[in-house]
Amino acid sequence: MAAENSFDIVCKIDMQEVTNALDQTRREVETRYDLKGTKNEVTLDKTDIVLLSPDDMKLKAVTDILQSKLHKRGIPLKGLTYGTVEQASGSQLRQKIALQQGIPMDKAKEIVRLVKDSKIKVQASIHEDKVRISGKSRDDLQAVMKLVREKDFGIAINFDNRRTL
């Protein structure tokens, strides 16, 4: 009997790398000439990054620095969801950036539909916040990986937990 192979499609962001990128961002914001002397804050609140800045131009500059640091640390920018810019106390602007952990149900259903419509001989099922793909042939699993990579779902997709049973 042939072995059953499987892998999971997940959306995970390494929080340690996010913390490192935030530290680098803070250091650069403190030393950059156009941001020196202004009160800019970059903090991590569970799975949200909170930016505080005195005006719109400085907020955009801090966001650009943050994006470059996250990108250099290997964190996909598709995994970030930007909130609206709102007024904070002391005439400051605040923006929350949510870090995506797990695949939303509508995107998971879209992935399963794509896999089933492809007619590749694999099974796709949704498990909480991930999609599990299983099949007998490793070549079929690799074809599914290629198919999922080619389609843009608007979220950061990783492949995890590859196993042979």
C-alpha positions as a Markdown table, in Angstrom:
| # | Residue | x | y | z |
|---|---|---|---|---|
| 1 | Met | 0.0 | 0.0 | 0.0 |
| 2 | Ala | 1.3 | 3.5 | -0.9 |
| 3 | Ala | 2.2 | 5.9 | 1.8 |
| 4 | Glu | 0.0 | 8.9 | 2.5 |
| 5 | Asn | 1.8 | 12.2 | 2.2 |
| 6 | Ser | 0.6 | 15.6 | 3.5 |
| 7 | Phe | 1.5 | 19.2 | 4.2 |
| 8 | Asp | -0.2 | 22.2 | 5.6 |
| 9 | Ile | -0.8 | 25.6 | 4.0 |
| 10 | Val | -0.5 | 28.2 | 6.8 |
| 11 | Cys | -0.1 | 31.9 | 7.3 |
| 12 | Lys | 2.5 | 32.3 | 10.1 |
| 13 | Ile | 4.7 | 35.3 | 10.9 |
| 14 | Asp | 7.8 | 34.7 | 13.1 |
| 15 | Met | 7.2 | 37.0 | 16.0 |
| 16 | Gln | 10.8 | 36.9 | 17.1 |
| 17 | Glu | 11.8 | 38.4 | 13.7 |
| 18 | Val | 9.1 | 41.0 | 14.1 |
| 19 | Thr | 10.5 | 42.0 | 17.5 |
| 20 | Asn | 14.0 | 42.3 | 16.0 |
| 21 | Ala | 12.7 | 44.4 | 13.1 |
| 22 | Leu | 10.9 | 46.7 | 15.5 |
| 23 | Asp | 14.1 | 47.2 | 17.5 |
| 24 | Gln | 16.0 | 48.1 | 14.4 |
| 25 | Thr | 13.2 | 50.5 | 13.4 |
| 26 | Arg | 13.3 | 52.2 | 16.7 |
| 27 | Arg | 17.1 | 52.6 | 16.5 |
| 28 | Glu | 16.9 | 54.1 | 13.0 |
| 29 | Val | 14.0 | 56.5 | 13.9 |
| 30 | Glu | 16.1 | 57.8 | 16.9 |
| 31 | Thr | 19.1 | 58.5 | 14.7 |
| 32 | Arg | 17.5 | 59.8 | 11.5 |
| 33 | Tyr | 17.9 | 63.5 | 11.0 |
| 34 | Asp | 14.4 | 64.3 | 9.8 |
| 35 | Leu | 12.8 | 62.4 | 12.7 |
| 36 | Lys | 15.2 | 63.5 | 15.5 |
| 37 | Gly | 13.7 | 65.4 | 18.3 |
| 38 | Thr | 10.1 | 64.3 | 17.5 |
| 39 | Lys | 8.1 | 61.8 | 19.5 |
| 40 | Asn | 7.7 | 58.7 | 17.3 |
| 41 | Glu | 6.8 | 55.4 | 18.9 |
| 42 | Val | 6.8 | 51.9 | 17.5 |
| 43 | Thr | 5.3 | 49.3 | 19.8 |
| 44 | Leu | 4.1 | 45.7 | 19.6 |
| 45 | Asp | 0.8 | 44.9 | 21.2 |
| 46 | Lys | 0.2 | 41.1 | 21.0 |
| 47 | Thr | -0.3 | 40.7 | 17.2 |
| 48 | Asp | -0.6 | 44.4 | 16.4 |
| 49 | Ile | 2.2 | 47.0 | 15.7 |
| 50 | Val | 1.2 | 50.5 | 16.9 |
| 51 | Leu | 2.8 | 53.5 | 15.3 |
| 52 | Leu | 2.5 | 57.0 | 17.0 |
| 53 | Ser | 3.8 | 60.1 | 15.2 |
| 54 | Pro | 3.2 | 63.9 | 15.4 |
| 55 | Asp | 2.2 | 64.3 | 11.7 |
| 56 | Asp | 1.3 | 62.5 | 8.5 |
| 57 | Met | 4.7 | 62.9 | 6.8 |
| 58 | Lys | 6.6 | 61.5 | 9.8 |
| 59 | Leu | 4.1 | 58.6 | 10.1 |
| 60 | Lys | 4.7 | 57.7 | 6.5 |
| 61 | Ala | 8.5 | 57.9 | 7.0 |
| 62 | Val | 8.3 | 55.6 | 10.1 |
| 63 | Thr | 6.0 | 53.2 | 8.1 |
| 64 | Asp | 8.6 | 53.1 | 5.3 |
| 65 | Ile | 11.4 | 52.3 | 7.7 |
| 66 | Leu | 9.3 | 49.6 | 9.4 |
| 67 | Gln | 8.5 | 48.0 | 6.1 |
| 68 | Ser | 12.1 | 47.9 | 4.9 |
| 69 | Lys | 13.2 | 46.4 | 8.2 |
| 70 | Leu | 10.5 | 43.7 | 8.1 |
| 71 | His | 11.3 | 42.9 | 4.5 |
| 72 | Lys | 15.0 | 42.5 | 5.4 |
| 73 | Arg | 14.1 | 40.1 | 8.2 |
| 74 | Gly | 12.1 | 37.9 | 5.8 |
| 75 | Ile | 8.6 | 38.9 | 7.0 |
| 76 | Pro | 6.2 | 39.0 | 4.1 |
| 77 | Leu | 4.5 | 42.4 | 3.8 |
| 78 | Lys | 1.3 | 40.7 | 2.6 |
| 79 | Gly | 0.9 | 39.5 | 6.2 |
| 80 | Leu | 0.3 | 43.1 | 7.3 |
| 81 | Thr | -3.1 | 44.7 | 7.5 |
| 82 | Tyr | -3.0 | 48.5 | 7.9 |
| 83 | Gly | -5.6 | 50.2 | 10.0 |
| 84 | Thr | -6.9 | 53.7 | 9.5 |
| 85 | Val | -4.8 | 56.7 | 10.8 |
| 86 | Glu | -6.6 | 58.1 | 13.8 |
| 87 | Gln | -6.1 | 61.1 | 16.1 |
| 88 | Ala | -4.4 | 60.2 | 19.4 |
| 89 | Ser | -3.9 | 62.3 | 22.5 |
| 90 | Gly | -1.6 | 65.3 | 22.3 |
| 91 | Ser | -2.2 | 66.0 | 18.6 |
| 92 | Gln | -0.5 | 62.8 | 17.6 |
| 93 | Leu | -1.5 | 60.3 | 14.9 |
| 94 | Arg | -1.9 | 56.6 | 15.6 |
| 95 | Gln | -2.0 | 53.7 | 13.2 |
| 96 | Lys | -2.4 | 50.0 | 14.0 |
| 97 | Ile | -0.9 | 47.4 | 11.7 |
| 98 | Ala | -2.3 | 43.9 | 12.3 |
| 99 | Leu | 0.0 | 40.9 | 11.8 |
| 100 | Gln | -1.9 | 38.1 | 10.2 |
| 101 | Gln | -1.7 | 34.8 | 12.0 |
| 102 | Gly | -3.7 | 31.9 | 10.4 |
| 103 | Ile | -5.7 | 31.8 | 7.2 |
| 104 | Pro | -9.1 | 33.5 | 7.3 |
| 105 | Met | -12.0 | 31.1 | 6.6 |
| 106 | Asp | -13.0 | 32.7 | 3.3 |
| 107 | Lys | -9.4 | 32.5 | 2.0 |
| 108 | Ala | -9.2 | 28.8 | 3.2 |
| 109 | Lys | -12.4 | 28.0 | 1.3 |
| 110 | Glu | -10.9 | 29.7 | -1.8 |
| 111 | Ile | -7.7 | 27.6 | -1.5 |
| 112 | Val | -9.7 | 24.4 | -1.2 |
| 113 | Arg | -11.9 | 25.3 | -4.2 |
| 114 | Leu | -8.8 | 26.0 | -6.3 |
| 115 | Val | -7.2 | 22.7 | -5.3 |
| 116 | Lys | -10.4 | 20.7 | -6.0 |
| 117 | Asp | -11.0 | 22.5 | -9.4 |
| 118 | Ser | -7.5 | 21.6 | -10.5 |
| 119 | Lys | -8.4 | 17.9 | -10.7 |
| 120 | Ile | -5.1 | 16.9 | -9.0 |
| 121 | Lys | -5.6 | 13.7 | -7.1 |
| 122 | Val | -5.3 | 15.1 | -3.6 |
| 123 | Gln | -7.6 | 15.8 | -0.7 |
| 124 | Ala | -7.9 | 19.3 | 0.8 |
| 125 | Ser | -9.5 | 20.0 | 4.1 |
| 126 | Ile | -9.7 | 23.0 | 6.5 |
| 127 | His | -8.3 | 22.5 | 10.0 |
| 128 | Glu | -8.9 | 25.6 | 12.2 |
| 129 | Asp | -6.7 | 28.3 | 10.7 |
| 130 | Lys | -4.8 | 26.1 | 8.1 |
| 131 | Val | -5.5 | 24.0 | 5.1 |
| 132 | Arg | -4.2 | 20.4 | 5.0 |
| 133 | Ile | -3.4 | 18.8 | 1.6 |
| 134 | Ser | -2.9 | 15.0 | 1.5 |
| 135 | Gly | -2.4 | 12.6 | -1.3 |
| 136 | Lys | -0.5 | 9.4 | -2.3 |
| 137 | Ser | 1.9 | 11.1 | -4.8 |
| 138 | Arg | 4.6 | 13.6 | -3.7 |
| 139 | Asp | 4.5 | 14.9 | -7.3 |
| 140 | Asp | 0.8 | 15.8 | -6.9 |
| 141 | Leu | 1.6 | 17.6 | -3.6 |
| 142 | Gln | 4.3 | 19.6 | -5.3 |
| 143 | Ala | 2.0 | 20.4 | -8.2 |
| 144 | Val | -0.5 | 21.8 | -5.6 |
| 145 | Met | 2.3 | 23.9 | -4.0 |
| 146 | Lys | 3.1 | 25.4 | -7.3 |
| 147 | Leu | -0.6 | 26.0 | -8.1 |
| 148 | Val | -1.1 | 27.8 | -4.7 |
| 149 | Arg | 2.1 | 29.9 | -5.1 |
| 150 | Glu | 1.1 | 31.1 | -8.5 |
| 151 | Lys | -2.3 | 32.4 | -7.4 |
| 152 | Asp | -2.4 | 35.6 | -5.3 |
| 153 | Phe | -4.7 | 35.2 | -2.4 |
| 154 | Gly | -3.7 | 38.5 | -0.8 |
| 155 | Ile | -2.2 | 36.8 | 2.3 |
| 156 | Ala | 1.2 | 35.5 | 3.1 |
| 157 | Ile | 1.2 | 31.8 | 2.5 |
| 158 | Asn | 3.8 | 29.3 | 3.8 |
| 159 | Phe | 4.0 | 25.5 | 3.6 |
| 160 | Asp | 4.5 | 23.6 | 6.8 |
| 161 | Asn | 4.4 | 20.2 | 8.4 |
| 162 | Arg | 5.4 | 18.1 | 5.4 |
| 163 | Arg | 5.1 | 14.4 | 6.4 |
| 164 | Thr | 4.9 | 10.9 | 5.0 |
| 165 | Leu | 2.7 | 8.5 | 6.8 |
